[in-house]
Every structure is written in C-alpha cells, then in structure tokens.
C-alpha cells in the first residue's frame, strides 16, 4: 500500500494541486494531511481517487474545514491513530499516529511509546525522517516559509508499506 503524506499547505491551491497530481501519478491508496489547510476551499482538491484523512493544524481557524473534509474523507480532529494495509497480520500492515506537531513533547511521546510503526506530523515546514526504537517519525515538510530550518521548497512524502523503516519513506520536492 502506498500512502501520501502532506502538511502545511496554507491555502496555496497551486501547491495543493501539485501534491494531488503527484499522489495520483504515484498511485497512492490513501493520503494523510497533517494539518494547516487554513481554509476549507484548500481542502477540496483532495477529493480525489484515494482515501483521505486529515487532522487539525494550529492555523486551521475555520471550523468548516472539518465539515468540508467529511464530505469526501475522514477528519480526525487533533490527532488520529490509523491502520493501513490488509489488517490480517499481513507484512504490509502498519499502525500510524498523526498529529500536526505543534507540541514536540506530544510528537516525542507518540514516537517513544512504541505503539506505532510511524508517527506523521508537520508544523515545522521542514521535511525529515528519523527512526527511534521501533518507530519512524515522518515530517513531509510543507510550504517554504521565512523561518530558520524551514525547507526552501514545497515537500510531500510517500510511505510504501511493503518496505519498512526509513527506507519506506520517500520525500518529493514539488514545483508549485
């Protein structure tokens, strides 16, 4: 199973459309948005040919984001615990925690608790992947912003559940 991961799209429709196009070209089965759509209109392009999951980001000030996402996907509020794969003990089944990432303490606790194969988060606008214990922390990145440590280009990620560990994660740079 191939999972697309995106975060911090901040109403940039060109970036959202570039991400959706990449995910469709890659043939993802599901997409997880780690928050910060900002307004409902920037969620609607994710109504595509894949399952869609989203959590709230600190800049998602319009509560209509939830009802917009619920029209075509699943909105999980502040955090989600998801399972992807066959679910019958298949080797490609993975358990995933998703949060926006505003709290580093929460992200670290989700990684260190050992309950998840992957912890997905955004917020920093800096892509990264880190294995710690039996869990892999994945930040897909986000739009470039003028903050130290942020990416200078828009990044998203894919997670191939047929692989494992950090090798299962691929970061993609997108032109907006």
N, C-alpha and C positions, 0 to 999 in steps of 0.2 A: 504494500500500500504506500502511496506517495502523498505526503501532507505538505501543503503550502503554509508558510508562516509569514505574517506581515504585522507591522505595528506602526503607530505614529504617522499616519497618512495625512492628518491635519487639513482636511478639506481640499487637498490637492488632487483634483479629478484626473489630471494627466498622469500623476503617479499611481493613483488607484487603477486607472485603465491599463497602465503598463504592467502593473502587478497581476491583474486579472488575465491579461494576454499571455504573460509568461506562464502562469499557472495552467491556463488552458493548453498552451503548446506543450508543456511538460506532462500533461495528462494527470494532474493531481486528482485524488479521490475526495479530498477534504481540504478546506482552508481554515486556519485559525488566525483571527485578528486579535492581537494582544492589547487593543485599546488605543484611544485617541483618534477616533474618526473626526471628532469635533461636532459636526452637524449631520443630521440624518441623510441629506442628499448625497453625501460622500460614502455612505454605506451601500446605497442601491446598486452600484455596478458589480458588487459581489454576488448578486442574484444571477448566478451562472450555473454551469453544468458540474457542480461539485457540492458536497455537503459544506455548510458554513457554520462556524462557531465564533463567538465574539465575547470579550469581556470589556468592562468599562475602564476607560483611562481617566486620568486626572483632568484632562481637557474636554471630556465628553459632557459638557454642561447642559446640552439639550436632552431632556428625558425622552424625547421622541425617538432617539437613537434606538432605544430598546424595542419599541413597537415597530419601527422600520425593519430592523434585523429580524424580528419574529415573523414578519411576512414571508420570509424565504429561508430562514436559518434559525439557529438557536443562540439566544442571548443569555449569558450565564451570570450577569451581574459582576461583582468584584473579582471573582475567581471561579475556576472550573477544574474539576477532576474528570478527565475524559479517558476512554479506552478506544484504541484504534486497532484494527486487524481482525482476524477471524473470531477471536473471543473464545475459541475452543482449545486454548492452550497451544495454539499454533505458534511457530517460532517467530512469526512476524507481528504478533500481538504486543502492543506497548501501552503502558499507562502514562498519562501525561497530566501535569498540573499546569494551569495557565493563570497568570496574573499580569497586571500592567507592569508592575515593577517599581512603583513609587517607593515602596519600602524595601530597602536592601535586606533588612532583618527578616522580612517575610520570605523573600526570594531565597535567602540562605537557609532558612528553616525548611522550606519545601525541598531544596536540594539535599540537605543533610538528613532529613527524616528517613530516607531510604524507601519510601512508599512508591516513588515514581521512577520510571525509566528516563523521562525527560521533563524538565521544567522550562516552560516557554514564557518569556517576558520581553517587554520593550522598555520604554520610558527614556532611556539614555541616548537614543539615536545613534548608538554605536554597536555595530554588529560584533558578535562574538560567540564562541562555543567553548565550554570547559567541562571536562569530566572530573567528577569528585565522588569518590566512593563508587557506588553502582549507578549514579545518576549523572545525566548530561544536562547542563544549563545552556539554553539557546536564546540568544537575543538576535532577532533577524536584522536589527538596525532600524532605520526609519529615514525620514526626510533629513537632508542636511540642515543643520541649524548652527548659528554662530556661538557655539559653546565648546569650551575645551574638551577634547576627547570625542566629540561627535564625528560621525562619518562626513566626508565631503561629497558623497553621492548617495542616492537612494538605494538601499539594500533590502532584499527579502531573502527568505531561506526556504529550502525544501528538506523534508525529512523522509528518508526511504526506510520503511520499517523492515525491509528484507535485510538490511545491513544492521550494524549495531555500533553503539558508542559514538564518538565524534565523527567517525567515518560515514555515518548515516546522514550527516548534515552537510548541505551544500549551500553556500551563500551566493547570491546573484546580485550583480550591480545592474540597475536599470536606468535607462535614459528616460527622462520624463517627457 
